[in-house]
Amino acid sequence: MKNNMYLYESRYLVKGFKTIAGLDEVGRGAWAGPVVVAAVVLPPGYRNDKINDSKKLSAAMREKLFHEIIKNAITYSINWVFPKDVDKMNPKKATIYAMEQAVNDLSVKPDYLLIDFEKINTDIQSLSITKGDEKSISIAAASIVAKHARDEYMKKMDKKYPSYGFDKHKGYGTVAHLKAIKKYGLIPNFHRLSYKLPINANSGKQRN
């Protein structure tokens, strides 16, 4: 039932926590583009039964909910780690770094964190939830904000590099993306050169 999305928030509100932030990331497994993390603090008791795991929503619904979330949120932040730094850190460390920065960027310091899967270094009490974007409205809201922001960025990059199809696959591993890499080469500072692509990134040609 959809109202299960409110269970974690209700549990910690009853315990006296008033400012609960949800955190989630997108882009971690992509071949190109940034890792994006959002942190969202919704008002206590906020309800919107349409908010769910961003992967389960259409692009149109994500966009609609994105605007509803940022309009109603007490505070939110979006943190980006671009490919060059993802290569330096690795995707997992990049995700954790971005989550820590996203919390620091909130205009109101939360007193509890609900985090999708990861554990971060923070003095704020927190709970890591496996598949949290399916179980917590705060995490689901963060997943929507992060995914919509990243998708819009990838659409802009599609206009810059129209041969790669970034508007469709958003930088993830698809047959079409692989064919474009083999034909046109890797894009420096945009494709993740440390990622184990199904081609040899070092021997493959690169765009200037």
C-alpha positions as CSV (number, residue, x, y, z in Angstrom):
1,M,0.0,0.0,0.0
2,K,1.2,3.5,-0.8
3,N,0.8,4.8,2.8
4,N,3.7,2.5,3.7
5,M,5.9,5.3,2.3
6,Y,5.1,7.3,5.5
7,L,6.1,4.7,8.1
8,Y,9.7,5.8,8.7
9,E,8.8,9.5,8.8
10,S,6.0,8.8,11.2
11,R,8.2,6.6,13.4
12,Y,10.8,9.3,13.9
13,L,8.4,12.2,14.2
14,V,6.8,10.3,17.1
15,K,10.2,10.0,18.7
16,G,10.6,13.8,18.6
17,F,12.6,14.4,15.5
18,K,11.2,17.4,13.6
19,T,13.5,17.9,10.6
20,I,13.9,14.6,8.7
21,A,16.0,14.7,5.5
22,G,15.8,12.0,2.8
23,L,18.9,11.3,0.6
24,D,19.3,9.5,-2.7
25,E,21.5,9.4,-5.7
26,V,21.3,8.8,-9.4
27,G,23.9,8.2,-12.1
28,R,26.1,6.0,-10.1
29,G,26.1,3.2,-12.6
30,A,26.2,5.3,-15.7
31,W,29.0,5.3,-18.3
32,A,28.8,9.0,-18.8
33,G,27.8,12.1,-16.9
34,P,27.7,13.0,-13.2
35,V,26.6,11.3,-10.0
36,V,23.9,13.5,-8.6
37,V,22.6,13.4,-5.0
38,A,19.6,15.2,-3.6
39,A,18.7,15.8,0.0
40,V,15.1,16.8,0.8
41,V,13.4,17.9,4.0
42,L,9.6,17.7,3.7
43,P,7.3,19.4,6.2
44,P,6.3,17.1,9.2
45,G,3.3,15.0,8.2
46,Y,3.5,16.0,4.5
47,R,1.6,13.6,2.3
48,N,1.6,13.1,-1.5
49,D,0.6,9.6,-2.6
50,K,2.1,10.2,-6.0
51,I,5.6,10.4,-4.7
52,N,7.4,7.1,-5.3
53,D,10.7,5.6,-6.4
54,S,11.7,7.8,-9.4
55,K,12.4,4.8,-11.6
56,K,8.7,3.8,-11.3
57,L,7.5,7.2,-12.6
58,S,7.2,8.6,-16.1
59,A,9.4,11.5,-17.1
60,A,6.3,13.8,-17.2
61,M,5.2,12.7,-13.7
62,R,8.8,13.2,-12.3
63,E,8.9,16.7,-13.7
64,K,5.5,17.5,-12.1
65,L,6.5,16.1,-8.8
66,F,9.9,17.8,-8.9
67,H,8.3,21.2,-8.9
68,E,5.8,20.1,-6.2
69,I,8.6,18.8,-4.0
70,I,10.8,21.9,-4.2
71,K,7.8,24.2,-3.7
72,N,6.7,22.4,-0.6
73,A,10.1,21.3,0.9
74,I,11.4,23.1,4.0
75,T,14.8,22.9,2.3
76,Y,16.5,20.8,-0.4
77,S,19.9,20.6,-2.0
78,I,21.4,19.0,-5.1
79,N,25.0,18.0,-5.2
80,W,27.0,17.0,-8.3
81,V,30.1,14.9,-8.8
82,F,31.3,15.2,-12.4
83,P,33.0,12.3,-14.3
84,K,36.6,13.4,-13.7
85,D,36.1,13.4,-9.9
86,V,34.0,10.2,-10.1
87,D,37.0,8.6,-11.8
88,K,39.3,9.8,-9.0
89,M,37.1,8.6,-6.2
90,N,35.1,5.7,-7.7
91,P,31.3,5.8,-7.9
92,K,30.6,4.6,-4.4
93,K,33.0,7.1,-2.7
94,A,31.6,9.8,-5.1
95,T,28.1,9.0,-3.9
96,I,29.0,9.1,-0.2
97,Y,30.9,12.4,-0.7
98,A,28.0,14.0,-2.6
99,M,25.6,12.8,0.2
100,E,27.7,14.4,2.9
101,Q,27.9,17.7,0.9
102,A,24.2,17.7,0.1
103,V,23.5,17.5,3.9
104,N,25.9,20.4,4.5
105,D,24.2,22.4,1.8
106,L,20.8,22.3,3.4
107,S,19.7,25.7,4.7
108,V,18.2,24.1,7.7
109,K,20.2,21.4,9.6
110,P,18.2,18.2,9.8
111,D,18.0,16.3,13.1
112,Y,17.6,12.9,11.4
113,L,18.6,11.4,8.0
114,L,16.9,8.7,6.0
115,I,19.5,7.5,3.5
116,D,19.0,5.1,0.5
117,F,21.4,2.3,1.3
118,E,24.6,4.2,2.0
119,K,26.2,5.2,5.3
120,I,27.8,8.5,5.6
121,N,30.2,10.3,8.0
122,T,27.9,12.7,9.9
123,D,27.1,13.8,13.5
124,I,23.4,13.6,12.6
125,Q,21.5,10.5,13.6
126,S,20.7,8.5,10.5
127,L,19.2,5.3,9.2
128,S,20.3,3.5,6.0
129,I,17.5,1.8,4.2
130,T,17.9,-0.8,1.4
131,K,15.7,0.3,-1.5
132,G,14.7,3.3,0.6
133,D,13.2,5.1,-2.4
134,E,10.5,2.4,-2.4
135,K,9.9,2.7,1.4
136,S,10.3,6.4,2.5
137,I,8.5,9.4,1.0
138,S,11.6,11.6,2.0
139,I,14.0,9.3,0.1
140,A,11.6,8.9,-2.8
141,A,11.3,12.7,-3.0
142,A,15.1,13.0,-3.1
143,S,15.3,10.4,-5.8
144,I,12.8,12.4,-7.9
145,V,14.7,15.7,-7.4
146,A,18.1,14.1,-8.3
147,K,16.8,12.2,-11.3
148,H,15.0,15.1,-12.8
149,A,17.9,17.4,-12.3
150,R,20.3,14.9,-13.9
151,D,18.0,14.0,-16.8
152,E,17.7,17.7,-17.7
153,Y,21.5,18.1,-17.6
154,M,21.9,15.0,-19.9
155,K,19.4,16.5,-22.3
156,K,21.5,19.6,-22.5
157,M,24.6,17.5,-23.2
158,D,22.6,15.7,-25.9
159,K,22.4,19.0,-27.8
160,K,26.2,19.4,-27.4
161,Y,26.9,15.8,-28.5
162,P,23.9,14.8,-30.6
163,S,25.5,11.7,-32.0
164,Y,25.4,9.8,-28.7
165,G,21.7,9.7,-27.8
166,F,22.1,11.1,-24.3
167,D,18.5,12.3,-24.3
168,K,17.4,8.7,-24.5
169,H,19.8,6.6,-22.4
170,K,21.0,9.4,-20.1
171,G,24.6,8.1,-20.2
172,Y,23.8,4.5,-19.0
173,G,25.0,1.4,-20.7
174,T,22.9,0.5,-23.7
175,V,23.6,-1.0,-27.1
176,A,23.0,2.4,-28.8
177,H,25.4,4.1,-26.4
178,L,28.1,1.4,-27.0
179,K,27.7,1.7,-30.7
180,A,28.1,5.5,-30.5
181,I,31.3,5.1,-28.4
182,K,32.8,2.7,-30.9
183,K,31.9,5.0,-33.8
184,Y,32.7,8.4,-32.3
185,G,35.0,7.7,-29.4
186,L,34.9,8.6,-25.7
187,I,34.2,12.2,-24.7
188,P,37.0,13.4,-22.4
189,N,35.7,14.6,-19.0
190,F,32.3,13.3,-19.7
191,H,32.7,9.5,-20.2
192,R,34.0,7.8,-17.1
193,L,37.4,6.5,-18.2
194,S,37.9,4.4,-15.1
195,Y,34.6,2.6,-15.6
196,K,34.8,-0.9,-17.0
197,L,33.2,-0.2,-20.3
198,P,32.9,-3.2,-22.7
199,I,35.6,-1.6,-24.8
200,N,39.2,-0.8,-24.0
201,A,38.9,2.9,-23.0
202,N,42.6,3.4,-23.2
203,S,43.0,2.1,-26.7
204,G,39.6,3.4,-28.0
205,K,39.7,6.7,-29.8
206,Q,38.7,9.8,-28.0
207,R,37.1,13.0,-29.2
208,N,38.9,16.3,-29.0
